[in-house]
Amino acid sequence: MPPNHAPGFAPDVRTALPAGVTAMAAAARQVLDPGPGGGGPVGRDTGPGGGEAGS
């Protein structure tokens, strides 16, 4: 099989496309995952009682 970017490189779309879509979806989930903290607003009090300090 020719290396990437070689003129003869032509992977089989039926096997390459599903693998690529799976990899891209996993990468997007990893980047967009809020994580264990829930991903709430940074620097704001969102706990019980809410509101900003001093209000």
Phi and psi in radians as a Rosetta constraint file:
Dihedral C 1 N 2 CA 2 C 2 CIRCULARHARMONIC -1.182 0.35
Dihedral N 2 CA 2 C 2 N 3 CIRCULARHARMONIC 2.646 0.35
Dihedral C 2 N 3 CA 3 C 3 CIRCULARHARMONIC -1.223 0.35
Dihedral N 3 CA 3 C 3 N 4 CIRCULARHARMONIC 2.904 0.35
Dihedral C 3 N 4 CA 4 C 4 CIRCULARHARMONIC -0.958 0.35
Dihedral N 4 CA 4 C 4 N 5 CIRCULARHARMONIC 2.560 0.35
Dihedral C 4 N 5 CA 5 C 5 CIRCULARHARMONIC 1.195 0.35
Dihedral N 5 CA 5 C 5 N 6 CIRCULARHARMONIC 0.111 0.35
Dihedral C 5 N 6 CA 6 C 6 CIRCULARHARMONIC -1.450 0.35
Dihedral N 6 CA 6 C 6 N 7 CIRCULARHARMONIC 2.628 0.35
Dihedral C 6 N 7 CA 7 C 7 CIRCULARHARMONIC -0.987 0.35
Dihedral N 7 CA 7 C 7 N 8 CIRCULARHARMONIC -0.521 0.35
Dihedral C 7 N 8 CA 8 C 8 CIRCULARHARMONIC -1.610 0.35
Dihedral N 8 CA 8 C 8 N 9 CIRCULARHARMONIC 0.082 0.35
Dihedral C 8 N 9 CA 9 C 9 CIRCULARHARMONIC -1.295 0.35
Dihedral N 9 CA 9 C 9 N 10 CIRCULARHARMONIC 2.041 0.35
Dihedral C 9 N 10 CA 10 C 10 CIRCULARHARMONIC -2.630 0.35
Dihedral N 10 CA 10 C 10 N 11 CIRCULARHARMONIC 1.510 0.35
Dihedral C 10 N 11 CA 11 C 11 CIRCULARHARMONIC -1.166 0.35
Dihedral N 11 CA 11 C 11 N 12 CIRCULARHARMONIC 2.758 0.35
Dihedral C 11 N 12 CA 12 C 12 CIRCULARHARMONIC -1.261 0.35
Dihedral N 12 CA 12 C 12 N 13 CIRCULARHARMONIC 2.023 0.35
Dihedral C 12 N 13 CA 13 C 13 CIRCULARHARMONIC -1.073 0.35
Dihedral N 13 CA 13 C 13 N 14 CIRCULARHARMONIC -0.610 0.35
Dihedral C 13 N 14 CA 14 C 14 CIRCULARHARMONIC -1.118 0.35
Dihedral N 14 CA 14 C 14 N 15 CIRCULARHARMONIC -0.454 0.35
Dihedral C 14 N 15 CA 15 C 15 CIRCULARHARMONIC -1.800 0.35
Dihedral N 15 CA 15 C 15 N 16 CIRCULARHARMONIC -0.579 0.35
Dihedral C 15 N 16 CA 16 C 16 CIRCULARHARMONIC -1.310 0.35
Dihedral N 16 CA 16 C 16 N 17 CIRCULARHARMONIC -0.704 0.35
Dihedral C 16 N 17 CA 17 C 17 CIRCULARHARMONIC -1.115 0.35
Dihedral N 17 CA 17 C 17 N 18 CIRCULARHARMONIC -0.866 0.35
Dihedral C 17 N 18 CA 18 C 18 CIRCULARHARMONIC -1.051 0.35
Dihedral N 18 CA 18 C 18 N 19 CIRCULARHARMONIC -0.679 0.35
Dihedral C 18 N 19 CA 19 C 19 CIRCULARHARMONIC -1.144 0.35
Dihedral N 19 CA 19 C 19 N 20 CIRCULARHARMONIC -0.708 0.35
Dihedral C 19 N 20 CA 20 C 20 CIRCULARHARMONIC -1.165 0.35
Dihedral N 20 CA 20 C 20 N 21 CIRCULARHARMONIC -0.734 0.35
Dihedral C 20 N 21 CA 21 C 21 CIRCULARHARMONIC -1.120 0.35
Dihedral N 21 CA 21 C 21 N 22 CIRCULARHARMONIC -0.739 0.35
Dihedral C 21 N 22 CA 22 C 22 CIRCULARHARMONIC -1.082 0.35
Dihedral N 22 CA 22 C 22 N 23 CIRCULARHARMONIC -0.765 0.35
Dihedral C 22 N 23 CA 23 C 23 CIRCULARHARMONIC -1.139 0.35
Dihedral N 23 CA 23 C 23 N 24 CIRCULARHARMONIC -0.754 0.35
Dihedral C 23 N 24 CA 24 C 24 CIRCULARHARMONIC -1.173 0.35
Dihedral N 24 CA 24 C 24 N 25 CIRCULARHARMONIC -0.681 0.35
Dihedral C 24 N 25 CA 25 C 25 CIRCULARHARMONIC -1.140 0.35
Dihedral N 25 CA 25 C 25 N 26 CIRCULARHARMONIC -0.710 0.35
Dihedral C 25 N 26 CA 26 C 26 CIRCULARHARMONIC -1.132 0.35
Dihedral N 26 CA 26 C 26 N 27 CIRCULARHARMONIC -0.699 0.35
Dihedral C 26 N 27 CA 27 C 27 CIRCULARHARMONIC -1.136 0.35
Dihedral N 27 CA 27 C 27 N 28 CIRCULARHARMONIC -0.733 0.35
Dihedral C 27 N 28 CA 28 C 28 CIRCULARHARMONIC -1.133 0.35
Dihedral N 28 CA 28 C 28 N 29 CIRCULARHARMONIC -0.730 0.35
Dihedral C 28 N 29 CA 29 C 29 CIRCULARHARMONIC -1.087 0.35
Dihedral N 29 CA 29 C 29 N 30 CIRCULARHARMONIC -0.684 0.35
Dihedral C 29 N 30 CA 30 C 30 CIRCULARHARMONIC -1.118 0.35
Dihedral N 30 CA 30 C 30 N 31 CIRCULARHARMONIC -0.750 0.35
Dihedral C 30 N 31 CA 31 C 31 CIRCULARHARMONIC -1.247 0.35
Dihedral N 31 CA 31 C 31 N 32 CIRCULARHARMONIC -0.673 0.35
Dihedral C 31 N 32 CA 32 C 32 CIRCULARHARMONIC -1.575 0.35
Dihedral N 32 CA 32 C 32 N 33 CIRCULARHARMONIC -0.105 0.35
Dihedral C 32 N 33 CA 33 C 33 CIRCULARHARMONIC -1.131 0.35
Dihedral N 33 CA 33 C 33 N 34 CIRCULARHARMONIC 2.221 0.35
Dihedral C 33 N 34 CA 34 C 34 CIRCULARHARMONIC -1.208 0.35
Dihedral N 34 CA 34 C 34 N 35 CIRCULARHARMONIC -0.287 0.35
Dihedral C 34 N 35 CA 35 C 35 CIRCULARHARMONIC 1.451 0.35
Dihedral N 35 CA 35 C 35 N 36 CIRCULARHARMONIC -3.058 0.35
Dihedral C 35 N 36 CA 36 C 36 CIRCULARHARMONIC -1.212 0.35
Dihedral N 36 CA 36 C 36 N 37 CIRCULARHARMONIC -0.387 0.35
Dihedral C 36 N 37 CA 37 C 37 CIRCULARHARMONIC -1.414 0.35
Dihedral N 37 CA 37 C 37 N 38 CIRCULARHARMONIC -0.141 0.35
Dihedral C 37 N 38 CA 38 C 38 CIRCULARHARMONIC 1.591 0.35
Dihedral N 38 CA 38 C 38 N 39 CIRCULARHARMONIC -0.231 0.35
Dihedral C 38 N 39 CA 39 C 39 CIRCULARHARMONIC 1.250 0.35
Dihedral N 39 CA 39 C 39 N 40 CIRCULARHARMONIC 0.517 0.35
Dihedral C 39 N 40 CA 40 C 40 CIRCULARHARMONIC -1.217 0.35
Dihedral N 40 CA 40 C 40 N 41 CIRCULARHARMONIC 3.121 0.35
Dihedral C 40 N 41 CA 41 C 41 CIRCULARHARMONIC -1.043 0.35
Dihedral N 41 CA 41 C 41 N 42 CIRCULARHARMONIC 2.420 0.35
Dihedral C 41 N 42 CA 42 C 42 CIRCULARHARMONIC -1.450 0.35
Dihedral N 42 CA 42 C 42 N 43 CIRCULARHARMONIC 2.334 0.35
Dihedral C 42 N 43 CA 43 C 43 CIRCULARHARMONIC 1.395 0.35
Dihedral N 43 CA 43 C 43 N 44 CIRCULARHARMONIC 0.198 0.35
Dihedral C 43 N 44 CA 44 C 44 CIRCULARHARMONIC -2.116 0.35
Dihedral N 44 CA 44 C 44 N 45 CIRCULARHARMONIC 2.573 0.35
Dihedral C 44 N 45 CA 45 C 45 CIRCULARHARMONIC -1.446 0.35
Dihedral N 45 CA 45 C 45 N 46 CIRCULARHARMONIC 1.910 0.35
Dihedral C 45 N 46 CA 46 C 46 CIRCULARHARMONIC -2.033 0.35
Dihedral N 46 CA 46 C 46 N 47 CIRCULARHARMONIC 0.236 0.35
Dihedral C 46 N 47 CA 47 C 47 CIRCULARHARMONIC -1.385 0.35
Dihedral N 47 CA 47 C 47 N 48 CIRCULARHARMONIC -2.963 0.35
Dihedral C 47 N 48 CA 48 C 48 CIRCULARHARMONIC -1.014 0.35
Dihedral N 48 CA 48 C 48 N 49 CIRCULARHARMONIC 2.413 0.35
Dihedral C 48 N 49 CA 49 C 49 CIRCULARHARMONIC 1.629 0.35
Dihedral N 49 CA 49 C 49 N 50 CIRCULARHARMONIC -0.539 0.35
Dihedral C 49 N 50 CA 50 C 50 CIRCULARHARMONIC 0.873 0.35
Dihedral N 50 CA 50 C 50 N 51 CIRCULARHARMONIC -2.860 0.35
Dihedral C 50 N 51 CA 51 C 51 CIRCULARHARMONIC 1.340 0.35
Dihedral N 51 CA 51 C 51 N 52 CIRCULARHARMONIC 3.023 0.35
Dihedral C 51 N 52 CA 52 C 52 CIRCULARHARMONIC -1.587 0.35
Dihedral N 52 CA 52 C 52 N 53 CIRCULARHARMONIC 2.718 0.35
Dihedral C 52 N 53 CA 53 C 53 CIRCULARHARMONIC -1.109 0.35
Dihedral N 53 CA 53 C 53 N 54 CIRCULARHARMONIC 2.370 0.35
Dihedral C 53 N 54 CA 54 C 54 CIRCULARHARMONIC 1.493 0.35
Dihedral N 54 CA 54 C 54 N 55 CIRCULARHARMONIC 0.090 0.35
